[in-house]
Amino acid sequence: MSWSPPTNLTEQYVAVIGAGTLGRRVGLAWAAKGGKVKVVDTKRDVAEEALKWIQSQLPDRSRAVKGTPGRVSIEMDAQRAVQNAWMVVECAPEIAKIKVDLLGQLDSWCPPATVIATISSSFKSSDLIGNVSEAGRRRVLNTHYFMPPEISPVEIMSSGHTNPMIIHFLVPKLREIGLDPIVVMKESTGFIFGRIWAATKREVMMVLADGIGTPEEIDKLFRYSFQSQGAPCDLMDRIGLETVCNIEDHYIEKRNNIPAYPVEYIRKNYVDKGTLGIMTGKGLFDYHEGSPKTDQGKQLLRQQLLGAWELVEYSAYLKDDPSSKVYPMGKDAQGIIMYTHTGYMSAQLQMPGQSHFRTNDLNGATREEFAEAGKHYLAYTGPFYLDESGEEPLLHHHMSNCSFPNWLGNTQRRLIKIAKEGEDDYLTLGPEGETMIMGKIRTVRLVWRRLSENHAVRRG
């Protein structure tokens, strides 16, 4: 089957079949830069929930990729939904029979030029095209999305029949929407990362099944050891434990040396009880109200943190005596702290009232002027990550650059709390322990208010 790239992407759309955890994220990715997306699910409530989630995330994602939000709609009839799609992304459960049947149906429903992609993270697409016509196999391939937009890679893998022009076309299109395509050199069960992740995940399940450690302990050790924001138990809950088990079943079927008892433990103790992860409010962790985690109806703490915040108050007080409050940079201190989706932060705090330098030449200021300016300003920047494994979440700021040389290269740990008051979001940060401030050991707290979106544009 010959294939030509679509020429009218403004009228055609991407159809995402399945509105679950990953399907809605794929829809968000393709809508972020003006694209038209149809999200398909046989359950209307699931489709509507997915649409609501995409619409809540779309403005921020579009800004991140310097685009304008596209149009997203939902559809319950997959056959009708694919009629004007330039690409269909199959996001069905990781069960071979379901995917084989669905890909066969999509091949019979889609126009000849429509690309058909499966997001399977363990099955090679060549294992799933038994019901696809000989000609249709040339347009089928794997596109393994990780967890967009936070995790941007997409592994692209031919079915062994895929027209190479399709891969050449998709790679730059994925880059345009802010994702990072990686072409797998040849067919592989589990692609590249999946094989590495499978080994990690399998050992985690064995640790749990053997009663060696808890999910909290596993993730804490992983984060500390690898200085990572992500951790395996957390990721398994995000993926969904039923999907985790289905994928492991496939590895067990394909290989002879993988023990079955770890996945049987997860299925018996979690999946069979309906505790599937974030999507059900409970999995390896509890995400219900009052627990250290949040349920899927709320943004995860890291997602809530992202963005820019203005300083409301920087204060310190003696232990157990809030009335002893002092203001290290004055009551009217100003500042902004920012957290990016790529894992970096920057904080700037200033004490108003600083005198101007006598010259506009920055390098021409006197030592005294520089010293006075330094007393009025504190700034630091670097990577950040959240540790949510304990009773209270801890925010780690790594000081890659810092105006206070004693902190340079250190990692500062902060207690973190985000709360809504009226229409505003407030972020409260403070060192984990007490700190020497103004000659005494004090408890320090910084309160920040979320800044509204900056819609300023350059005119004229």
N, C-alpha and C positions, 0 to 999 in steps of 0.2 A: 504493500500500500504506500503510495507516494504521500508526502505530507508537506503542506505549505504553512508558514506561520500565519496566524490570524492578522487581518489587516484593519479591523474595526473594533479595537478593544474598548472604545468608549461606549459602544452599544452592547457588546457581549459581556458576559460575566463569568465569575468563578462560582461553581456550584459545589457546596460542601455537604456531603451526605453523612449526617450524623452530627448532632449538636451537643455532644458531651464535652468533657473537660478539654480535650485537644481540638475537637472540631471547631468549637467557638473561637479558640485562639488562632486557628488557621484562617477562619473568616475575618477576624480582626486584622491579621497581617495583610491580607489581600485588599482590605477596604481602606487601609491607612493612607494610601496615596492616590485617592480618587477612584479606586476600582469599584466595580459593581459586584456585589456578592449576594448569592442566595444560600441561606442555611436551611437544610432539609432535615426534618425529623418526623417520624410517624406520630410522635406524641406532641400534641400542640403545646402543652404546658412546658415541656422541655425546650421546644423551639422558641417560645416566647421568653423564657428565662435566659436563653442564650442571646437572643436579640437585645434584651435589656442590658445584659452584661457587656456585650460588644459596644453598644451605644454609650455606656458609661466610661469605657476605656478609650474610645476612638479619638476624642479630641487630643488627649495627651500623646497617644501613639502617633497621630498625624504630625503634631509639632515635632516629635522626636525624629521623624524621617523627612521633615521639611516638606510635607505634603498637605493636601486638603482632604478632609474626610469624604470617603465615597458613600455610595448608597447600599444599605444592607436591608434585605427583606427575608421573610421566612416562607417556607412552602412545606406542605405535608405530602404532596404527590411528587415522588422523585422523577417519574417519567416525564411529567410536565415541566419539572424544574430544569432538566438538562437540555431542553430543546435549543436554547440559544446560548449555551455555555461554551466558552473556548477551552475551558478546562474543568474537569470534574475531579474533586478530591474525595476519595472514599475514606471515611473515618468510622467505620463499623467496628464492633468489638473484635479483639484479637483472637478470633476463632476461625479456623481455616474454612469450614463449610459455609459459614455466613459470608465470608469474603469471596469465596469462589462463586457462590450463587449470585452475589450482588454484582461482581465484575462482569459476569456473563450477561446479566440484565442490562447493565449500563452500556455494554458493547452493542446490544440490540437496540437500545433507545437513543443513543447519542448520534448526532450527525458524524459523518466519516472523518472530519478534520478535528474533532474534539479530543483533546489529550485526556487520558484516564490515568489518574495517579492514585496509588494506594499509600496510606501513611503507615502501613504495617512496620513495626520495629523489629520483628523477628522473622517473618516469612519473606522469602524471596518472591518477587512478583511472578517469576516463572513457575512457582508452586501453586499460584492462584489463578492461572489463566486457562484452566481446563475447560471452561464453558465459553471462552472467548474465541471468536472466529479467527481463522488463520490471518486474514487481513488485519483484524482488530488488534492482534498481538503486537503489531508494529507501533501502536500508540500507547501501550501500557507500560508503566514504569513505577518504581518505588520513589516516593519523596518522603523521607523520614524526618518530620519536624520534631524538634525536641520539646521545648515549652515556650514558644514565642508569646510575647515579645521579650521576656526576660532572658531566655536562652535562644540565641539567634541561629545557630547552625541548622542546616537542612542537608541530610545525606541523600544524594541522588544516585540511584542504581538502576541500570538497564535490566530488563527481563531476559536479556539474551536475544531478544527479537526487536527491541525498541529502535525506532528510526533515530540515528544519531543527531539529526537536525532538531529533534524535540529537546534533547538535553542541551544542545548548543543554544537554543532559544530560551530555555527556562533559567539557565544560570544567570545571565544578566538581569532577567526579570525579577528574580529573587533578590538580587543585590539592590535593585531599584527600590524595593519595599523595605530595605533595611535588614534583610536576612543574609546569612553567610553560607552559600551553597558549597558543598564538598562532594565531588564526584567520586564514588567508590570505583576502584579500578577494575574489579571483576565481581561477579555475583558471590555473595557471602551471607549465610544465615546469621543475622544479627548485625550486618554491615560492619562498620569499624568500631565506633564507640559502644554499640550494643554488646559486642563480645566482651569488651573490657568491663562495662557496667554489669553484665550478667555474672561475671566472676565475683565482683564486689557484692552484688545483691544476693547471690547464692550463699556466700559466707555469712552475710548478715542474717539471712533466714536460718542458717545453721546455728549461729550464736543464740538466736531467740529460741529455736526448737530444742537446743541442748540445755537451755536454762542458764547460760553463762553470763548474759548481760541483758539489760532492758533497752528499749528504744532510746530513752533519754541518755543513757550512758554511752551507747554506741555513737549517737550523733555528737555528743559532747567531745568524745575522744577524736572523732573524725575531724571536727572543726578545728580543734586545737592542733592536731598533728599536721593537717594540710593547710592551715590558715584559710579555710574555705568558708564561704557563706552557706553553701548548700551542704547537705548531709544525707546519707542513704535512706534512713527511715523516713525523714521528712519528704524526700523525693518519691519514695514508694507510696506514701499517702497522697501525694499530689497526682501521681499517675493513676492511682486507684488499685487497690489490692487484688481485685478480681482480674484486672488486666495483667498485673504482675504475675499472678498464678497461671493465667492462660499462656503467657509468653514462656514461662519456665516449663510448662507442659510440652511446648514445642521443642525446646532444647533437649528435654529428656527423651523425646521421641526420636530426635535426629542423632543423638549421641548415646553411646552405650555406658559411659562411665560417670553419669550424673546421678547422685542419690535422690530419691523421690520424697524422703521423709520431711525435708524442710518445707517444701511447698504444701505437703499434706498438713503440716502443722499450721501454716498461715490460713489455709482454706478452712480447716476445722475450727480454729479459734477466732477467726475474724470474718472471712467471707461468708461462711455458712450462717453466721449470726447477723449478717447484714451490716457489719461495720467495715465499710469499704475504703475509708480514708476521708479526705476533706469533703468529698461530695455528699457523704452521709452524716457529717458532723463528728464522726469518730472512726478511727482506724487504729494504727499503732499508737497514735496520740488522740487525746480528747480535745475537740474544738468547740465544745459547748460553752455557753456563758459562764464565766468564772474560772475557766481553765486557762493555762498559760497560752494556749493557742486560740485562734478565732475560727469560727465556722465559715463555710463557703459563702454565706450570705454577707459576710463582711470582707473587707480587704485584709490581706495578711499584713502584719505589722510593718514589714519592709515596704510594702506597697503604700501604706499610709504615710510612711516617713518621707518618701520621695517628693522632691519639690523644693521650694524656697520658703524660708520662715524669717520673720522679722523679730528682733529682740523686744520683749515686753519688759523684762526685769532680770537683772543680774544681781543676786543678793547672797549673803552668807550670814549665818547665825551660830551662836554657841550651842553646843549639844543640849537638847531638851529645853531650850529657851528661845523660841521663835521671836520673842519680843526684843531680843538683842540684835535684831537684823541690822546689817550694814550693807553698803553698796560700794563694792571695790572700784567701780568705774563711774560712780555717781548715779543718782536716781534717774537721770535723763540719758544714760548710756544708750547708744544706738548700735545696731548690727544686723547682719544677715547671715544665716547658715543655710547651705544648700546640699542636697543629696541627689545624686544622679542614678538613673536606672542601670548604669554600667558599673556602679559600686564605688564611686568616688565622692568625696565631700569637701566642702570649703567653708570656713567660718571667718568672719570679719567682725570685730568689735571695736568701737571707737567711743572715747570720752569727748563730748563736745567742748568747745572753748579753746582749742589749740590755736596758738598764735601762728600767723603766716611766717614763712621764711623771708629773709630780707632779699632773696633773689629767686627768680623763677628757674634758675639752673639747679636741678635737683642735686647734682654732684658738687655744687658750689656752696652748699649749706655748711654751717660751722658744726663742730662736735656738739656744742651745747644745744643747737637747734635739733640735730638728729636725736639727741638724748631726750629732749622734751617731747618730740614727736613719738618716740618709742614708748614713753610713759602713757601716752594717750591712745595707744593702738595695740591690739592683739590679733594676730592672724595665724591660721594654720590650715593645712590641706593635706589630703592623702586618701588612701583607700579606707573604706569602712566595712564592717560586717556585724551582723546581729547574732548573738548567742541566746537562743530561746530555750535552752535545755534545762535551765534551773527554775527555781520558783519564781524569780523575777527576770525578765529579759535584760540583757546587757548589750549596750552598743559600744563597739570598739572603734576608736578613731586612731589610725596609724599616722603619726606625724612625719610625713615625707618632707614637708617644708613647714617651718614654724618661726615666728618672730621672737619667741621665747626660747633661747638656745638650749635650756635645760630639758626641754621636751623633745628636741629634734631626734628623730629616729625611734622614739618611744611609741608604745601603744597605750592610749588613755582609755580606760573603761568607764562607761557612763551608765547609770541607771536611766531608764527611759520610760516615759508615760505619754500617751497621746489621748486626749479627751476632747469632746465637743462641748462647747458652752454657747448656747444660742445658735447663731449661724456660723460661728468661728471654730476652727480646730486649733488646739493648743498643744505644744510639745514641751514637756518638762524634762530637762537633763540635769544630771548632777553626778559628781565623782562617786564611785562605789563606796569609798570611805571618807573620812574627814580630811580636810586640807588646811595647810598653813596659809591663812589669809590675813593681811594687815597685822602680822605679829602674833596671831592666836590661831589655835586649831578650831576650825569652824566647819559646819555643814554648808555646802555650796549648792545653790539651785539657779538654773537659768530657765526662764520661761519664754517661749517663742510662740508667735501667732502665724499661722499659714498665710503667706502672701497670695493675693488673687492673681489670676493669670495676667500676664503682661501682653496686652494687645496693641502696644505702641508700634507704629510703623513710621518709617522715614518718609517725609513728604518733601515734594519739590526737589 
